[in-house]
Amino acid sequence: MTALFSSRDRATAELARTLDRVATTDLPILVEGETGTGKSFVAGRLHRRSRPGRPLVVVDCGAIPATLFASELFGHRAGAFTDATRARDGWCARAGSGTLVLDRIDSLPLEGQATLLRVLEEHRFSPVGASTAQTFRARVVALADAGVRSRVAAGTFRADLYHRLAGLHAELPPLRQRPRDIIPFARRVLRRLARGAAGALALDAEAERLLLACPWLGNFRELQGVLTRAAIETVDGTISVGMLTLPSDAWPAIAELAGARLLTLAEVDRLYALWVLAARRGNVSQAARALGVSRRTLIRWRGER
């Protein structure tokens, strides 16, 4: 859930319309964006709109050793190598006529890039140890962190593979460039969380202002995590600023709101204490020493409702 396809930001809404227009085609798509911007969500939507009911195979290219890439991509026949005691289908075969999602494609070593390029050019692949080739029929959606073009320019990502993958190159904008989407997204998250709670969940006005002021370097994933934790804090369904456990990069915004007298001193104290506790990886003793307070005081701040 990234609000991409219901965005109030004009450029983002246009990108969503473009993605929906090409969803039903066979065009390979490269989706680029920072962590937490919703690349996997986009890949799933493309699959559901183009090839519902067919296989969806998601591969983390960064988790496969270079020496095993061909075997994982193509599969192998029994006896193809020492540990191949039985035949095994690879990603290409398992995807069939569905969708093959190549996550973290930008982390693929050059040797693996060359192997993948041959499949995309020839639309055929041969399992390791096999004498005959099979037809590759899947639609390819590649996901990458921001900066793919710079990798091409630096020579760490093949230009020919980039052009094969980027029938459409969709760059998902970070949340900080889409401020009009922050509060609508937050409210949708709270509605979803409220379905498992006793009653409705809502942000008060000051909490909404703080969410709008934060940089959200972790994008929608980070915002959703903050809201999920805050929902546990509230007893009456209203989430105030004192219940928001925010990252350190949010402190300029907190200081600005405090200067505008939107936060009480108790709220500032608690937010800062929680930040110090997070910076000490949850070690209460270390955080209490850094703050100059007792463990009991810090535990009370942490568990305040």
Rosetta blueprint (number, residue, H / E / L):
1 M L
2 T L
3 A L
4 L H
5 F H
6 S H
7 S L
8 R L
9 D L
10 R H
11 A H
12 T H
13 A H
14 E H
15 L H
16 A H
17 R H
18 T H
19 L H
20 D H
21 R H
22 V H
23 A H
24 T L
25 T L
26 D L
27 L L
28 P L
29 I E
30 L E
31 V E
32 E E
33 G L
34 E L
35 T L
36 G L
37 T L
38 G L
39 K H
40 S H
41 F H
42 V H
43 A H
44 G H
45 R H
46 L H
47 H H
48 R H
49 R H
50 S H
51 R L
52 P L
53 G L
54 R L
55 P L
56 L E
57 V E
58 V E
59 V E
60 D E
61 C H
62 G H
63 A H
64 I L
65 P L
66 A H
67 T H
68 L H
69 F H
70 A H
71 S H
72 E H
73 L H
74 F H
75 G E
76 H E
77 R L
78 A L
79 G L
80 A L
81 F L
82 T L
83 D L
84 A L
85 T L
86 R L
87 A L
88 R E
89 D E
90 G L
91 W H
92 C H
93 A H
94 R H
95 A H
96 G L
97 S L
98 G L
99 T E
100 L E
101 V E
102 L E
103 D E
104 R L
105 I H
106 D H
107 S H
108 L L
109 P L
110 L H
111 E H
112 G H
113 Q H
114 A H
115 T H
116 L H
117 L H
118 R H
119 V H
120 L H
121 E H
122 E H
123 H L
124 R E
125 F E
126 S L
127 P L
128 V E
129 G L
130 A L
131 S L
132 T L
133 A L
134 Q E
135 T E
136 F L
137 R L
138 A L
139 R E
140 V E
141 V E
142 A E
143 L E
144 A E
145 D L
146 A L
147 G L
148 V H
149 R H
150 S H
151 R H
152 V H
153 A H
154 A H
155 G L
156 T L
157 F L
158 R L
159 A H
160 D H
161 L H
162 Y H
163 H H
164 R H
165 L H
166 A L
167 G L
168 L E
169 H E
170 A E
171 E E
172 L L
173 P L
174 P L
175 L H
176 R H
177 Q H
178 R L
179 P H
180 R H
181 D H
182 I H
183 I H
184 P H
185 F H
186 A H
187 R H
188 R H
189 V H
190 L H
191 R H
192 R H
193 L H
194 A H
195 R L
196 G L
197 A L
198 A L
199 G L
200 A L
201 L L
202 A E
203 L E
204 D L
205 A H
206 E H
207 A H
208 E H
209 R H
210 L H
211 L H
212 L H
213 A H
214 C L
215 P L
216 W L
217 L L
218 G L
219 N H
220 F H
221 R H
222 E H
223 L H
224 Q H
225 G H
226 V H
227 L H
228 T H
229 R H
230 A H
231 A H
232 I H
233 E H
234 T L
235 V L
236 D L
237 G L
238 T E
239 I E
240 S L
241 V H
242 G H
243 M H
244 L L
245 T L
246 L L
247 P L
248 S H
249 D H
250 A H
251 W H
252 P H
253 A H
254 I H
255 A H
256 E H
257 L H
258 A H
259 G H
260 A L
261 R L
262 L L
263 L L
264 T L
265 L H
266 A H
267 E H
268 V H
269 D H
270 R H
271 L H
272 Y H
273 A H
274 L H
275 W H
276 V H
277 L H
278 A H
279 A H
280 R L
281 R L
282 G L
283 N L
284 V H
285 S H
286 Q H
287 A H
288 A H
289 R H
290 A H
291 L H
292 G L
293 V L
294 S L
295 R H
296 R H
297 T H
298 L H
299 I H
300 R H
301 W H
302 R H
303 G L
304 E L
305 R L
